[in-house]
Amino acid sequence: MRAVNLSGRSVHSHRNGLDHDECRCPWCRQTVSRDELIEIQVRQDELVSEIEEQVKSRLITERDAEIERVRQEAAAAIEAAEQAIVKREASIRKEAVTAANAALAPKLAEAAQAKKLAEQRAKASKTAFEATLKERLAAQAEAAAKAKNEAISAVTVRFFTENQRLLEKNKEMERLLEKKTANELGDEGEIDLFDALMAEFPADQIARVPKGVPGPDILQRVFLNGVCVGSNIFDAKNHKAWQNKWTAKLRQDQIAAGAAHAVLVTTVFPADRRHLMVKDGVIVCGPAQAVAVAHILRAAVIRLQSLKLSNADRDEKTARLYSLMTSDRATGWWDRIFEATDELLDVEQKDQAWQEKTRTKRTGLIRAVQVAHADFTGQIDRIIGGDALEGLI
């Protein structure tokens, strides 16, 4: 089909009567591109479809309304007829009522049947869904319970073995520190720490930095499957008074060595701190906590290396780890661990005749240590692994 515009020139006719050079919006008659016209026409088709659906729905509604209206009119007509033909024969009135009821009976019966069928289908669907949901929830709960029990058993066995060694080592270090006098200050704290690290981490490379060489007292190179994955440094201070310059110096040693963590092991703390603190980016702890802290930081080095994080992500996770280790909540964990440790060692050193009598108490103390350790290490794993709990610290 061809059409002629106002200038008399022939053009190819489209749905709006113009070719692609003179396409116009069918709504506002403004000139539009061919793509815009196609989009408008597609939308117009969609609107037409929507209108058709609305009209169809409205027709159905109107039909139902008409049926109801007819029924009501029929009933009204019956009532009016009854009033008008009171004097007519009873047989005629009976026939009129029967005819009206017969006309409505099929539609009413059809509606009742449809309602009954819909209710049956809905009930069957609900029953099937509830049965399937119950079965799936039961399977998931069983699998979760089994996995939890296996994980708890594995962690309990592993921790109990490792914890016994830590408890003995910590107690030994505490006894050695109690025997020290003012004349013994100096290198002995460093030697004790070096021996403890050597005994705890045989797979790592533990080296003392020679006297006169700038740097920390001890360098720990962490090895995993024969490969070095990072390092930590340690300084041991066995003095009578705290000095702020210790942490600043150790922080510089950490940067120079490229170490992941720096730990200052000291017998003295600032007046307002105990157990653990972080100063100048350095972890400060007592000798009794040194091995436990070293275990935590070594695990952090391995986990962070496996995650292959950026430097910014490593710094962020390290900061959060330090914050957790020195938080009020962690102080409670440390207190519980060391109090339970001291009591447990006292029980273990009792005479053999008291073994049976103290078995219940010893088991309770072991569980107390396990619960505190599980809580603490669980939070550390979430931070290092990326599953952080916001607002915990």
PEHUUR-V525492 format. One record per helix or strand. SS is the DSSP state (@ for helix, = for strand). FROM is the first residue (numbers start at 1). TO is the last residue. If there is no record, write none. Layout:
{{SS/FROM/TO} {SS/FROM/TO}}
This chain:
{{=/2/4} {=/10/12} {@/20/22} {=/24/24} {=/31/31} {@/34/84} {@/90/178} {@/182/184} {@/188/200} {=/205/208} {=/218/224} {=/227/237} {@/245/257} {=/261/266} {=/276/279} {=/282/285} {@/287/307} {@/311/325} {@/328/348} {@/352/354} {@/359/385}}
